[in-house]
Amino acid sequence: MSQRDGFASGFLVGTLVGGVVGGILGAVLASRRDAQLAAEDEIGLSDSSIEGNKVTAKRRQMRAAANEGLEMETARRSLEDKIAQLNATIDDVRNQLGNVNGSSGQPVNPRSLSQDS
């Protein structure tokens, strides 16, 4: 019974400590990101034109979108390669099992595998 009591108090303490640590970490990372954006905005403000700021913001958005699209395409190609590799491995194993069972030349009927006669 003492383990259950210890679990509840430990869980609550862990939740509180984790929330505090996560909050502090999030605040630190957000402030760093804000500082980087502020530095980029200062560079954009040195142009002293509203059009310059709009163009700078638009370029930043276009770069982010292009990078995201490139990352998605890379991930898609990687997944397609892995799927092709898995399919080839499945075919190899299927052929090996067919050779072991002595039915390498005969097609496998899925109904015969699922029915108990």
Backbone as JSON Lines, residues from 0, in Angstrom:
{"i":0,"aa":"M","n":[0.81,-1.19,0.0],"ca":[0.0,0.0,0.0],"c":[0.85,1.26,0.0]}
{"i":1,"aa":"S","n":[2.02,1.22,0.6],"ca":[2.86,2.41,0.66],"c":[3.38,2.79,-0.73]}
{"i":2,"aa":"Q","n":[3.5,1.81,-1.62],"ca":[3.96,2.13,-2.97],"c":[2.91,2.95,-3.72]}
{"i":3,"aa":"R","n":[1.65,2.67,-3.5],"ca":[0.6,3.44,-4.16],"c":[0.57,4.87,-3.63]}
{"i":4,"aa":"D","n":[0.73,5.05,-2.34],"ca":[0.77,6.39,-1.78],"c":[1.97,7.15,-2.3]}
{"i":5,"aa":"G","n":[3.1,6.5,-2.4],"ca":[4.3,7.13,-2.92],"c":[4.17,7.47,-4.39]}
{"i":6,"aa":"F","n":[3.45,6.66,-5.11],"ca":[3.27,6.9,-6.54],"c":[2.47,8.18,-6.76]}
{"i":7,"aa":"A","n":[1.39,8.36,-6.02],"ca":[0.54,9.54,-6.21],"c":[1.3,10.82,-5.91]}
{"i":8,"aa":"S","n":[2.0,10.85,-4.8],"ca":[2.74,12.06,-4.45],"c":[3.9,12.29,-5.42]}
{"i":9,"aa":"G","n":[4.57,11.22,-5.82],"ca":[5.66,11.35,-6.79],"c":[5.16,11.84,-8.14]}
{"i":10,"aa":"F","n":[4.0,11.36,-8.53],"ca":[3.41,11.78,-9.79],"c":[3.09,13.26,-9.77]}
{"i":11,"aa":"L","n":[2.5,13.73,-8.68],"ca":[2.16,15.15,-8.57],"c":[3.41,16.02,-8.56]}
{"i":12,"aa":"V","n":[4.42,15.6,-7.8],"ca":[5.66,16.37,-7.75],"c":[6.33,16.39,-9.12]}
{"i":13,"aa":"G","n":[6.35,15.25,-9.8],"ca":[6.93,15.18,-11.14],"c":[6.2,16.06,-12.13]}
{"i":14,"aa":"T","n":[4.88,16.1,-12.02],"ca":[4.09,16.95,-12.9],"c":[4.41,18.42,-12.68]}
{"i":15,"aa":"L","n":[4.5,18.82,-11.43],"ca":[4.81,20.21,-11.12],"c":[6.22,20.59,-11.57]}
{"i":16,"aa":"V","n":[7.19,19.74,-11.27],"ca":[8.58,20.03,-11.66],"c":[8.7,20.05,-13.18]}
{"i":17,"aa":"G","n":[8.08,19.11,-13.86],"ca":[8.12,19.08,-15.31],"c":[7.48,20.31,-15.93]}
{"i":18,"aa":"G","n":[6.38,20.76,-15.36],"ca":[5.73,21.98,-15.85],"c":[6.59,23.21,-15.68]}
{"i":19,"aa":"V","n":[7.26,23.31,-14.53],"ca":[8.13,24.46,-14.28],"c":[9.32,24.44,-15.23]}
{"i":20,"aa":"V","n":[9.97,23.28,-15.36],"ca":[11.13,23.17,-16.24],"c":[10.72,23.43,-17.69]}
{"i":21,"aa":"G","n":[9.62,22.88,-18.12],"ca":[9.15,23.11,-19.48],"c":[8.8,24.56,-19.73]}
{"i":22,"aa":"G","n":[8.18,25.21,-18.76],"ca":[7.85,26.63,-18.9],"c":[9.09,27.49,-19.01]}
{"i":23,"aa":"I","n":[10.08,27.21,-18.18],"ca":[11.33,27.99,-18.23],"c":[12.04,27.76,-19.56]}
{"i":24,"aa":"L","n":[12.13,26.52,-19.99],"ca":[12.78,26.21,-21.25],"c":[12.06,26.87,-22.43]}
{"i":25,"aa":"G","n":[10.75,26.83,-22.42],"ca":[9.98,27.48,-23.48],"c":[10.18,28.98,-23.49]}
{"i":26,"aa":"A","n":[10.21,29.6,-22.33],"ca":[10.42,31.05,-22.26],"c":[11.8,31.43,-22.77]}
{"i":27,"aa":"V","n":[12.82,30.65,-22.42],"ca":[14.18,30.94,-22.88],"c":[14.27,30.8,-24.39]}
{"i":28,"aa":"L","n":[13.73,29.73,-24.94],"ca":[13.77,29.53,-26.39],"c":[12.97,30.59,-27.13]}
{"i":29,"aa":"A","n":[11.83,30.98,-26.58],"ca":[11.02,32.02,-27.23],"c":[11.74,33.36,-27.21]}
{"i":30,"aa":"S","n":[12.42,33.68,-26.12],"ca":[13.13,34.96,-26.06],"c":[14.29,34.98,-27.04]}
{"i":31,"aa":"R","n":[14.97,33.85,-27.22],"ca":[16.04,33.79,-28.22],"c":[15.48,33.99,-29.61]}
{"i":32,"aa":"R","n":[14.36,33.38,-29.89],"ca":[13.74,33.51,-31.21],"c":[13.3,34.95,-31.44]}
{"i":33,"aa":"D","n":[12.74,35.59,-30.39],"ca":[12.33,36.98,-30.51],"c":[13.53,37.88,-30.77]}
{"i":34,"aa":"A","n":[14.66,37.6,-30.12],"ca":[15.86,38.4,-30.33],"c":[16.35,38.27,-31.77]}
{"i":35,"aa":"Q","n":[16.29,37.07,-32.32],"ca":[16.71,36.88,-33.72],"c":[15.79,37.63,-34.67]}
{"i":36,"aa":"L","n":[14.49,37.57,-34.43],"ca":[13.54,38.28,-35.29],"c":[13.71,39.78,-35.16]}
{"i":37,"aa":"A","n":[13.99,40.26,-33.96],"ca":[14.21,41.69,-33.77],"c":[15.45,42.15,-34.52]}
{"i":38,"aa":"A","n":[16.51,41.36,-34.49],"ca":[17.72,41.71,-35.23],"c":[17.44,41.76,-36.73]}
{"i":39,"aa":"E","n":[16.68,40.8,-37.23],"ca":[16.34,40.8,-38.65],"c":[15.46,42.0,-38.99]}
{"i":40,"aa":"D","n":[14.55,42.36,-38.09],"ca":[13.69,43.52,-38.33],"c":[14.49,44.82,-38.33]}
{"i":41,"aa":"E","n":[15.5,44.92,-37.47],"ca":[16.34,46.12,-37.46],"c":[17.06,46.27,-38.79]}
{"i":42,"aa":"I","n":[17.53,45.18,-39.34],"ca":[18.18,45.23,-40.64],"c":[17.18,45.69,-41.69]}
{"i":43,"aa":"G","n":[15.97,45.2,-41.6],"ca":[14.93,45.6,-42.55],"c":[14.5,47.04,-42.35]}
{"i":44,"aa":"L","n":[14.51,47.55,-41.09],"ca":[14.11,48.92,-40.82],"c":[15.16,49.93,-41.26]}
{"i":45,"aa":"S","n":[16.39,49.5,-41.41],"ca":[17.43,50.43,-41.85],"c":[17.16,50.91,-43.27]}
{"i":46,"aa":"D","n":[16.33,50.2,-44.03],"ca":[15.94,50.65,-45.35],"c":[15.03,51.87,-45.26]}
{"i":47,"aa":"S","n":[14.35,52.03,-44.14],"ca":[13.44,53.14,-43.82],"c":[12.32,53.31,-44.84]}
{"i":48,"aa":"S","n":[11.9,52.22,-45.43],"ca":[10.76,52.28,-46.34],"c":[9.81,51.16,-46.0]}
{"i":49,"aa":"I","n":[8.54,51.44,-46.09],"ca":[7.52,50.44,-45.79],"c":[7.55,49.32,-46.82]}
{"i":50,"aa":"E","n":[7.78,49.68,-48.07],"ca":[7.86,48.68,-49.13],"c":[9.01,47.72,-48.89]}
{"i":51,"aa":"G","n":[10.13,48.23,-48.42],"ca":[11.28,47.39,-48.11],"c":[10.95,46.37,-47.04]}
{"i":52,"aa":"N","n":[10.2,46.8,-46.03],"ca":[9.8,45.89,-44.96],"c":[8.85,44.81,-45.47]}
{"i":53,"aa":"K","n":[7.93,45.2,-46.34],"ca":[6.98,44.23,-46.88],"c":[7.71,43.2,-47.74]}
{"i":54,"aa":"V","n":[8.67,43.67,-48.53],"ca":[9.43,42.77,-49.39],"c":[10.26,41.81,-48.55]}
{"i":55,"aa":"T","n":[10.88,42.34,-47.48],"ca":[11.69,41.51,-46.6],"c":[10.83,40.44,-45.94]}
{"i":56,"aa":"A","n":[9.66,40.82,-45.46],"ca":[8.76,39.86,-44.82],"c":[8.29,38.81,-45.82]}
{"i":57,"aa":"K","n":[7.98,39.24,-47.04],"ca":[7.51,38.32,-48.07],"c":[8.61,37.33,-48.44]}
{"i":58,"aa":"R","n":[9.87,37.83,-48.55],"ca":[10.99,36.94,-48.86],"c":[11.19,35.91,-47.77]}
{"i":59,"aa":"R","n":[11.06,36.34,-46.52],"ca":[11.22,35.42,-45.39],"c":[10.16,34.32,-45.45]}
{"i":60,"aa":"Q","n":[8.92,34.71,-45.77],"ca":[7.85,33.72,-45.88],"c":[8.09,32.77,-47.04]}
{"i":61,"aa":"M","n":[8.58,33.3,-48.17],"ca":[8.84,32.46,-49.34],"c":[9.98,31.48,-49.06]}
{"i":62,"aa":"R","n":[11.03,31.94,-48.35],"ca":[12.12,31.04,-48.02],"c":[11.64,29.93,-47.1]}
{"i":63,"aa":"A","n":[10.81,30.28,-46.12],"ca":[10.29,29.27,-45.19],"c":[9.42,28.26,-45.94]}
{"i":64,"aa":"A","n":[8.58,28.74,-46.85],"ca":[7.71,27.84,-47.62],"c":[8.54,26.94,-48.53]}
{"i":65,"aa":"A","n":[9.57,27.49,-49.15],"ca":[10.41,26.7,-50.04],"c":[11.17,25.63,-49.27]}
{"i":66,"aa":"N","n":[11.69,26.01,-48.1],"ca":[12.39,25.03,-47.27],"c":[11.45,23.93,-46.8]}
{"i":67,"aa":"E","n":[10.23,24.3,-46.44],"ca":[9.26,23.31,-45.98],"c":[8.88,22.36,-47.11]}
{"i":68,"aa":"G","n":[8.69,22.91,-48.31],"ca":[8.35,22.08,-49.46],"c":[9.47,21.13,-49.81]}
{"i":69,"aa":"L","n":[10.71,21.61,-49.72],"ca":[11.87,20.77,-50.01],"c":[11.98,19.65,-48.97]}
{"i":70,"aa":"E","n":[11.76,19.99,-47.71],"ca":[11.81,18.97,-46.65],"c":[10.73,17.92,-46.85]}
{"i":71,"aa":"M","n":[9.53,18.35,-47.24],"ca":[8.43,17.41,-47.46],"c":[8.74,16.49,-48.63]}
{"i":72,"aa":"E","n":[9.32,17.04,-49.69],"ca":[9.66,16.23,-50.86],"c":[10.75,15.22,-50.5]}
{"i":73,"aa":"T","n":[11.73,15.64,-49.73],"ca":[12.8,14.74,-49.31],"c":[12.24,13.62,-48.44]}
{"i":74,"aa":"A","n":[11.36,13.96,-47.52],"ca":[10.76,12.95,-46.65],"c":[9.91,11.98,-47.46]}
{"i":75,"aa":"R","n":[9.17,12.49,-48.44],"ca":[8.32,11.63,-49.28],"c":[9.17,10.64,-50.07]}
{"i":76,"aa":"R","n":[10.25,11.14,-50.66],"ca":[11.13,10.25,-51.43],"c":[11.78,9.21,-50.54]}
{"i":77,"aa":"S","n":[12.16,9.62,-49.35],"ca":[12.78,8.68,-48.41],"c":[11.79,7.57,-48.04]}
{"i":78,"aa":"L","n":[10.54,7.96,-47.78],"ca":[9.52,6.96,-47.44],"c":[9.24,6.03,-48.61]}
{"i":79,"aa":"E","n":[9.2,6.57,-49.83],"ca":[8.98,5.71,-50.99],"c":[10.11,4.7,-51.15]}
{"i":80,"aa":"D","n":[11.35,5.14,-50.93],"ca":[12.49,4.22,-51.01],"c":[12.39,3.13,-49.97]}
{"i":81,"aa":"K","n":[12.0,3.5,-48.75],"ca":[11.88,2.51,-47.68],"c":[10.77,1.52,-47.97]}
{"i":82,"aa":"I","n":[9.66,2.01,-48.52],"ca":[8.55,1.11,-48.86],"c":[8.98,0.13,-49.95]}
{"i":83,"aa":"A","n":[9.69,0.62,-50.96],"ca":[10.18,-0.26,-52.02],"c":[11.13,-1.31,-51.46]}
{"i":84,"aa":"Q","n":[11.99,-0.89,-50.53],"ca":[12.93,-1.82,-49.91],"c":[12.19,-2.88,-49.1]}
{"i":85,"aa":"L","n":[11.17,-2.46,-48.36],"ca":[10.37,-3.42,-47.58],"c":[9.63,-4.4,-48.5]}
{"i":86,"aa":"N","n":[9.08,-3.9,-49.59],"ca":[8.38,-4.78,-50.53],"c":[9.33,-5.81,-51.13]}
{"i":87,"aa":"A","n":[10.54,-5.38,-51.46],"ca":[11.52,-6.32,-52.0],"c":[11.9,-7.37,-50.97]}
{"i":88,"aa":"T","n":[12.05,-6.96,-49.72],"ca":[12.38,-7.9,-48.65],"c":[11.24,-8.89,-48.43]}
{"i":89,"aa":"I","n":[10.01,-8.4,-48.47],"ca":[8.84,-9.28,-48.3],"c":[8.79,-10.3,-49.43]}
{"i":90,"aa":"D","n":[9.06,-9.87,-50.66],"ca":[9.08,-10.8,-51.79],"c":[10.16,-11.86,-51.62]}
{"i":91,"aa":"D","n":[11.34,-11.46,-51.16],"ca":[12.43,-12.41,-50.92],"c":[12.04,-13.45,-49.88]}
{"i":92,"aa":"V","n":[11.46,-12.98,-48.79],"ca":[11.06,-13.9,-47.72],"c":[9.97,-14.84,-48.21]}
{"i":93,"aa":"R","n":[9.04,-14.3,-48.99],"ca":[7.97,-15.12,-49.54],"c":[8.54,-16.22,-50.43]}
{"i":94,"aa":"N","n":[9.51,-15.88,-51.27],"ca":[10.16,-16.87,-52.13],"c":[10.92,-17.91,-51.32]}
{"i":95,"aa":"Q","n":[11.61,-17.46,-50.28],"ca":[12.35,-18.4,-49.44],"c":[11.41,-19.36,-48.72]}
{"i":96,"aa":"L","n":[10.31,-18.84,-48.2],"ca":[9.35,-19.7,-47.52],"c":[8.69,-20.66,-48.5]}
{"i":97,"aa":"G","n":[8.47,-20.21,-49.7],"ca":[7.9,-21.09,-50.72],"c":[8.86,-22.21,-51.04]}
{"i":98,"aa":"N","n":[10.15,-21.94,-51.1],"ca":[11.15,-22.97,-51.37],"c":[11.24,-23.95,-50.21]}
{"i":99,"aa":"V","n":[11.09,-23.48,-48.99],"ca":[11.16,-24.35,-47.82],"c":[9.96,-25.28,-47.77]}
{"i":100,"aa":"N","n":[8.81,-24.75,-48.11],"ca":[7.58,-25.55,-48.06],"c":[7.42,-26.44,-49.28]}
{"i":101,"aa":"G","n":[8.26,-26.29,-50.28],"ca":[8.2,-27.14,-51.45],"c":[7.18,-26.71,-52.47]}
{"i":102,"aa":"S","n":[6.66,-25.52,-52.36],"ca":[5.67,-25.04,-53.32],"c":[6.15,-23.76,-53.98]}
{"i":103,"aa":"S","n":[7.4,-23.74,-54.4],"ca":[7.98,-22.51,-54.94],"c":[7.35,-22.11,-56.26]}
{"i":104,"aa":"G","n":[6.91,-23.05,-57.08],"ca":[6.34,-22.73,-58.38],"c":[4.85,-22.53,-58.35]}
{"i":105,"aa":"Q","n":[4.18,-22.86,-57.24],"ca":[2.74,-22.78,-57.18],"c":[2.31,-21.49,-56.49]}
{"i":106,"aa":"P","n":[1.3,-20.82,-57.04],"ca":[0.8,-19.6,-56.38],"c":[0.09,-19.97,-55.08]}
{"i":107,"aa":"V","n":[0.16,-19.08,-54.11],"ca":[-0.47,-19.32,-52.81],"c":[-1.89,-18.79,-52.86]}
{"i":108,"aa":"N","n":[-2.85,-19.64,-52.46],"ca":[-4.24,-19.25,-52.41],"c":[-4.53,-18.73,-51.01]}
{"i":109,"aa":"P","n":[-4.88,-17.45,-50.84],"ca":[-5.1,-16.91,-49.5],"c":[-6.26,-17.56,-48.77]}
{"i":110,"aa":"R","n":[-7.24,-18.09,-49.48],"ca":[-8.39,-18.74,-48.82],"c":[-7.96,-20.04,-48.16]}
{"i":111,"aa":"S","n":[-7.02,-20.74,-48.78],"ca":[-6.62,-22.01,-48.21],"c":[-5.82,-21.81,-46.92]}
{"i":112,"aa":"L","n":[-5.19,-20.66,-46.77],"ca":[-4.44,-20.4,-45.54],"c":[-5.36,-20.02,-44.38]}
{"i":113,"aa":"S","n":[-6.49,-19.4,-44.67],"ca":[-7.36,-18.95,-43.6],"c":[-8.4,-19.97,-43.17]}
{"i":114,"aa":"Q","n":[-8.65,-21.0,-43.97],"ca":[-9.67,-21.99,-43.65],"c":[-9.03,-23.21,-43.02]}
{"i":115,"aa":"D","n":[-9.65,-23.7,-41.97],"ca":[-9.22,-24.95,-41.33],"c":[-10.11,-26.06,-41.83]}
{"i":116,"aa":"S","n":[-9.54,-27.01,-42.55],"ca":[-10.34,-28.1,-43.11],"c":[-10.26,-29.32,-42.24]}
